[in-house]
Amino acid sequence: MTFQAACLTLIVPRELREELFDYINEQSDLVTGFTALEAAGHGARVRLRTPAEQVKGHADAVAVSIVLQEKDVERLLERLRSAFAGTKLVYWAVPVTAFGSID
């Protein structure tokens, strides 16, 4: 059986950062690790939650990238939909053609 990889990217408000990290770490049956970066959300559909964000003109966010088996993307999304309902978590998934580390 071949490992078909996908990268699931999640965008969440910065105030959910630690809660999301803890939750992802608990999903060890699907997720072996992830990368997180600070992000700035722009656009007509982005909610500016604080006065500081309104002044800056962007939402403070965190972008989380998770490489996992393609077959597990929907399973993880189902769990996230339940655990983070109402948070307007944004996501997308793309195929990964290569994945590894350079030692």
C-alpha positions as CSV (number, residue, x, y, z in Angstrom):
1,M,0.0,0.0,0.0
2,T,1.4,3.4,-1.0
3,F,1.4,6.4,1.3
4,Q,-0.6,9.1,-0.4
5,A,0.3,12.3,1.4
6,A,-1.7,15.5,1.7
7,C,-1.1,18.8,3.5
8,L,-4.0,20.2,5.5
9,T,-3.6,23.8,6.3
10,L,-5.7,25.4,9.0
11,I,-6.1,29.1,9.7
12,V,-7.3,30.1,13.1
13,P,-7.5,33.3,15.2
14,R,-4.4,33.8,17.3
15,E,-6.5,33.4,20.5
16,L,-7.2,29.8,19.6
17,R,-3.5,29.0,19.1
18,E,-2.8,27.0,22.2
19,E,-6.2,25.3,22.2
20,L,-5.7,24.1,18.6
21,F,-2.1,23.0,19.3
22,D,-3.2,20.9,22.3
23,Y,-6.1,19.4,20.3
24,I,-3.9,18.5,17.3
25,N,-1.3,16.9,19.6
26,E,-4.1,14.7,21.0
27,Q,-4.9,13.4,17.5
28,S,-1.8,11.2,17.5
29,D,-3.5,8.4,15.6
30,L,-3.7,10.7,12.6
31,V,-1.1,13.4,13.2
32,T,2.6,12.9,13.8
33,G,3.6,16.5,13.8
34,F,2.8,19.9,12.4
35,T,4.3,23.3,11.6
36,A,2.7,26.6,12.7
37,L,3.4,30.2,11.5
38,E,2.1,33.5,12.5
39,A,-0.3,34.9,9.8
40,A,-2.3,37.9,8.9
41,G,-5.8,37.4,7.5
42,H,-6.9,39.9,4.8
43,G,-10.1,40.1,2.8
44,A,-13.8,41.0,2.8
45,R,-14.7,37.8,4.7
46,V,-12.1,38.1,7.4
47,R,-13.5,39.1,10.8
48,L,-11.5,41.8,12.6
49,R,-12.2,40.9,16.2
50,T,-10.3,43.5,18.2
51,P,-9.8,47.3,17.9
52,A,-6.1,46.6,17.2
53,E,-7.0,44.4,14.3
54,Q,-9.4,47.0,13.0
55,V,-6.6,49.7,13.1
56,K,-4.1,47.3,11.4
57,G,-6.6,46.2,8.8
58,H,-5.9,42.5,9.2
59,A,-6.8,39.7,11.6
60,D,-4.0,38.1,13.7
61,A,-4.0,34.4,12.9
62,V,-2.0,31.2,13.0
63,A,-1.4,29.0,10.0
64,V,-0.9,25.3,10.8
65,S,0.3,22.9,8.2
66,I,-0.1,19.1,8.8
67,V,1.2,16.5,6.4
68,L,-0.7,13.3,6.8
69,Q,-2.2,10.4,4.9
70,E,-4.7,11.7,2.3
71,K,-7.2,9.2,3.6
72,D,-7.1,10.7,7.0
73,V,-7.7,14.4,6.0
74,E,-11.5,14.0,6.2
75,R,-11.3,12.1,9.5
76,L,-9.3,14.9,11.0
77,L,-11.6,17.6,9.6
78,E,-14.7,15.8,11.1
79,R,-13.0,15.9,14.5
80,L,-12.1,19.6,14.0
81,R,-15.6,20.5,12.9
82,S,-16.9,19.0,16.2
83,A,-14.3,20.5,18.5
84,F,-14.1,23.9,16.9
85,A,-17.7,24.5,15.8
86,G,-18.5,28.2,15.5
87,T,-14.9,29.4,15.3
88,K,-14.8,30.0,11.5
89,L,-11.7,27.9,11.2
90,V,-10.5,28.1,7.6
91,Y,-8.8,25.1,5.9
92,W,-7.6,23.7,2.6
93,A,-5.9,20.5,1.6
94,V,-3.5,19.8,-1.2
95,P,-1.7,16.7,-2.4
96,V,1.9,16.3,-1.4
97,T,4.2,14.9,-4.1
98,A,7.3,14.7,-1.9
99,F,7.9,14.7,1.8
100,G,10.9,13.9,3.9
101,S,13.9,15.4,5.7
102,I,17.4,16.2,4.5
103,D,19.9,15.0,7.0
